[in-house]
Each structure stands twice: as structure tokens, then as C-alpha cells.
């Protein structure tokens, strides 16, 4: 078991505090000293130039899946030279009508040192999805759609 921490800071910068006008920008600091300037999504009056929670969630799922793929591949002696993902998160109302990240679609593309067949790649992704800590924490539908060339 392990615990993980961040520090999140927000400060009001607007004169008034109404839903339409309060600032959404905030700072997320990580224990190693790195930080992310964040906001809400533009659809919710946020700054489009900053990371929003939906993008952060998508990045966490994609990153966790990749790291799990790399770990499994290394243990199976499948040498990976490059990994790329261009995932998509879709928001939609849940059964109670509240907005949620309804679907997350990962689109990983892997370059191996030697040729690996599609069935092996699909099994690798299935195993990674099964063991990814973040994926196991979510209610969202998660689709793994490997890109083959």
C-alpha cells in the first residue's frame, strides 16, 4: 500500500464571486517540486490554455496504462522502442443526470524492437488494463483501441 499527495491552491482574483465570473485558475504542486497551472474546461468558464481536470484524468489513465504495458512487456522480454497514445475522454450525463467522464478511449501505438503480432499486442493491452491502478479506480467505460501500422 502507498499514499500519494499533492497540494492544490486557489485564490480569488475577481471582485465579485458569481458562477460566471469567479476565476477557475489554480495551481497543483507535486511533492517533487513540479507544478501544473490548471483551470476548468472552457465550457465551464475555464482558461483553455491551462490543463483541466478532465484532461488530467485522461492523462492519468493513459500514463498508467503505458507504464503497466512497459512493465509487463519488460517482464515478458518484449522490447519496446516507442509508445504513443492519443486518448479521448467523453463527458455525458450518468444515470442520475450528473455529468461524468463517461468514456475513455486509449489509442496506443507501440513500436517493438522485433515484429510482434497483433494478438500478442492485444493480450498485452488486456493485461495492462486489468492491472492499471487508475483504470481499476474508475466507473467510466474504458476502451483500448490499439493502432497498428
Phi, psi and omega per residue, in radians:
X1 nan 2.514 3.088
X2 -2.499 2.753 3.095
X3 -2.060 2.627 -3.115
X4 -2.318 2.511 -3.033
X5 -2.312 2.657 2.933
X6 -2.428 3.003 2.958
X7 -2.196 2.257 3.128
X8 -2.022 2.295 3.138
X9 -2.292 2.334 3.068
X10 -2.340 2.480 3.112
X11 -2.384 2.274 3.094
X12 -1.112 2.303 3.108
X13 -2.132 -0.047 3.138
X14 -1.680 2.673 3.111
X15 -1.162 -0.745 3.139
X16 -1.839 2.989 -3.107
X17 -2.318 1.295 3.060
X18 -1.964 2.844 -3.101
X19 -0.990 -0.694 -3.099
X20 -1.326 -0.409 -2.959
X21 -1.991 -0.360 -3.102
X22 -1.160 2.567 -3.123
X23 -1.303 2.470 3.133
X24 -1.759 -0.159 -3.067
X25 -1.184 2.406 3.129
X26 -2.628 3.008 -3.090
X27 -2.124 2.295 3.066
X28 -1.982 2.100 -3.140
X29 -1.953 2.406 -3.114
X30 -1.819 2.730 -3.069
X31 -0.957 -0.550 -3.132
X32 -1.347 -0.004 3.106
X33 1.759 -0.208 3.091
X34 -1.295 2.709 3.095
X35 -2.509 2.789 3.089
X36 -2.207 2.290 2.973
X37 -1.481 2.211 -3.030
X38 -2.285 2.910 3.122
X39 -2.737 -3.067 2.978
X40 -1.519 2.949 3.092
X41 -1.119 2.640 3.134
X42 -0.943 -0.574 3.123
X43 -1.111 -0.298 -3.129
X44 -2.061 0.631 3.062
X45 1.187 0.444 3.135
X46 -1.639 3.050 -3.130
X47 -1.535 2.034 -3.084
X48 -1.163 -0.283 -3.134
X49 -1.492 -0.104 -3.118
X50 -1.949 2.795 3.101
X51 -1.214 2.454 3.069
X52 -1.994 2.906 -3.076
X53 -1.026 -0.620 -3.140
X54 -1.139 -0.734 3.085
X55 -1.162 -0.659 3.114
X56 -1.104 -0.741 3.104
X57 -1.094 -0.802 3.129
X58 -1.058 -0.756 3.110
X59 -1.089 -0.695 3.139
X60 -1.117 -0.760 3.139
X61 -1.139 -0.826 -3.120
X62 -1.088 -0.787 3.142
X63 -1.108 -0.790 3.141
X64 -1.094 -0.753 3.126
X65 -1.067 -0.822 -3.140
X66 -1.042 -0.839 -3.119
X67 -1.077 -0.613 3.111
X68 -1.254 -0.721 3.048
X69 -0.999 -0.840 -3.121
X70 -1.052 -0.727 -3.137
X71 -1.130 -0.803 -3.131
X72 -1.147 -0.777 -3.140
X73 -1.054 -0.768 3.140
X74 -1.057 -0.729 3.135
X75 -1.178 -0.490 3.124
X76 -1.613 0.071 -3.135
X77 1.098 0.548 3.035
X78 -1.703 1.812 -3.048
X79 -1.362 2.137 3.114
X80 -1.819 2.278 3.112
X81 -1.704 -0.535 -3.082
X82 -2.693 2.492 3.114
X83 -2.379 2.275 3.105
X84 -2.369 2.496 3.081
X85 -2.429 2.475 3.052
X86 -2.266 1.264 -3.036
X87 -1.319 2.857 3.126
X88 -2.354 2.374 3.029
X89 -2.004 2.380 3.141
X90 -2.059 2.279 3.070
X91 -1.663 2.490 3.093
X92 -2.789 2.803 3.105
X93 -1.235 2.494 3.053
X94 -1.454 -3.002 -3.088
X95 -1.063 -0.464 3.127
X96 -1.599 0.042 3.123
X97 1.497 0.094 3.111
X98 -1.575 2.487 -3.129
X99 -1.195 2.468 3.105
X100 -2.606 2.809 2.935
X101 -1.304 1.792 -3.006
X102 -1.387 -0.752 -3.080
X103 -2.403 2.382 3.034
X104 -2.124 2.158 3.118
X105 -2.046 2.054 3.054
X106 -1.619 2.495 -3.138
X107 -2.260 1.093 -3.052
X108 -1.252 2.473 3.066
X109 -2.222 2.135 -3.056
X110 -2.079 2.366 2.989
X111 -1.892 2.104 3.137
X112 -1.712 2.785 3.096
X113 -1.101 -0.676 3.085
X114 -2.170 2.855 -3.121
X115 -1.131 2.323 3.128
X116 -2.194 2.341 -3.077
X117 -1.303 2.794 -3.062
X118 -1.059 -0.640 3.133
X119 -1.089 -0.707 3.109
X120 -1.128 -0.746 3.126
X121 -1.112 -0.765 3.133
X122 -1.093 -0.734 3.092
X123 -1.117 -0.660 3.094
X124 -1.059 -0.806 3.120
X125 -1.164 -0.686 3.105
X126 -1.057 -0.792 3.135
X127 -1.142 -0.738 3.127
X128 -1.092 -0.765 3.137
X129 -1.072 -0.732 -3.139
X130 -1.089 -0.564 -3.051
X131 -1.824 -0.031 -3.127
X132 -1.252 2.136 -3.102
X133 -1.026 -0.751 -3.079
X134 -1.229 -0.802 3.120
X135 -1.004 -0.681 -3.138
X136 -1.224 -0.179 -3.094
X137 -1.715 -0.061 -2.989
X138 -1.953 2.623 3.043
X139 -1.573 -0.302 -3.076
X140 -1.055 2.581 2.970
X141 -1.155 2.358 -3.124
X142 -2.187 2.144 -3.097
X143 -2.001 2.259 3.058
X144 -1.872 2.013 -3.093
X145 -2.152 1.444 -3.091
X146 -1.017 2.533 3.083
X147 -1.734 2.163 3.108
X148 -2.004 2.469 3.092
X149 -2.218 nan nan
